[in-house]
Amino acid sequence: MTNREELDSVIQHEVTHLQQGDIYWMWVICFIESVFWWNPICLKLTGLAREQLELSCDELCMQKLKGKYQLDLASLLLQKQSAKSSPNFFTPPLLILLTLRVLIFRGSKC
């Protein structure tokens, strides 16, 4: 991460996690995973819960930072991809999809 503005977006994202109390939900999720480690349905549900926490945080960050947040996330994805030394046939389409998801996502409510 070479850009200070990108760092500000990342810090805002993590501060939003703290403000929402996501750490407590993560403790509950980790506890459930450790107790029901053998249950694939439980593991799938905890994965969905983690994803929901991230999407909720992203939604609040986009409301606070507007388009800057989306551009910073897209920039970080592109930097990560360009830092990889060996190109993979399947990676560019995946990167394009992820970048489009970041740019198009407008905080739709479930």
N, C-alpha and C positions, 0 to 999 in steps of 0.2 A: 504494500500500500504506500504509494509515493505521494499521493495527493492529500493535503490537509483537509480539504473539503469532504473527501470520501471518509476520512477518519472521523470527522464530525458526525456524519450520517451513521456510521457504525456505533459510535458512542451513544448517540441519541437512541438507536435501536436497543442497545443494552440497558440504558437508563429506563426506557419504556418497559422492558421486562421487569425491572425492579419495581417500578411504580404500580404495575398491574398485580404484583405479588406472584409472578410466575414461578419463582423459586419454590414456593410452598406447593404449588401444583406439581412441579417436577419431583419434589420429594415423595408426594403421593404416587405419582406414576412410577418412580423407581421402586418404591415399596411393593406396589402391585406386581411389577415385573419380577422382582426377586422372589415373591411368594408364589406366583403363578407362572414361573419360567417355562414350565412344561406345556402350557396351554397356548396353542397357536392363535386361537381367537382372541385371547387376552393380549397377546403380544401385538396383534394387528390393531386392536382398539387403543392400546397405549401409544402405538405409532401414530395413529390418527389424532390422538389427544395432543401429542407433541407438535404435530403439524398445525393443529388448530391454534395452539399457543403462538407459534411463529406467525401464522397468517393474521392473527389478531394484533400482534405487535406491529407487523408490517402495515396494517391498515391505519393504525394510530400514527405511525411515523409518516405515512403518506399524507395524512390530514395536516400534520404539523409542518412538514417540509415541502409539501406540494411536489412538483416535478423534479426538484433537485434530488430527492430520495431515489426516485426511479432511475435517473441518469447515473447516480453514484453506484447503485447496485449493478446496473448494466455494465458500467465501466469496470467494476471489480470482477465481474464474470469474464469479461474480455481479457483483462490482465491475467487472470488465473489461467485461462486457456492459452494465451500467448507465452506464458512462462513454461508450459510443458514442452519438453524437448522432442518427444516422439509423437507425431500426429497419428491419430486413429481414424479409421474410415467412418466410424459411427459418431465420433465426437462433434464435428461441425454441425450436423443437424440438431443434435441435442443442445448444443450451445445456442443455436439460433432459437430453438423453442423456449429455452430458459430465458433468453434475453427478451423475446417477444412477450413472454408471460410477465416479466417485470415491467416492461413498458406499457402493456395493455391493461394490466391489473389496476382497477380503479377502486378497490376496497368494497367489492360487492358483498352484501350481507347474505349469510346463509339462512 
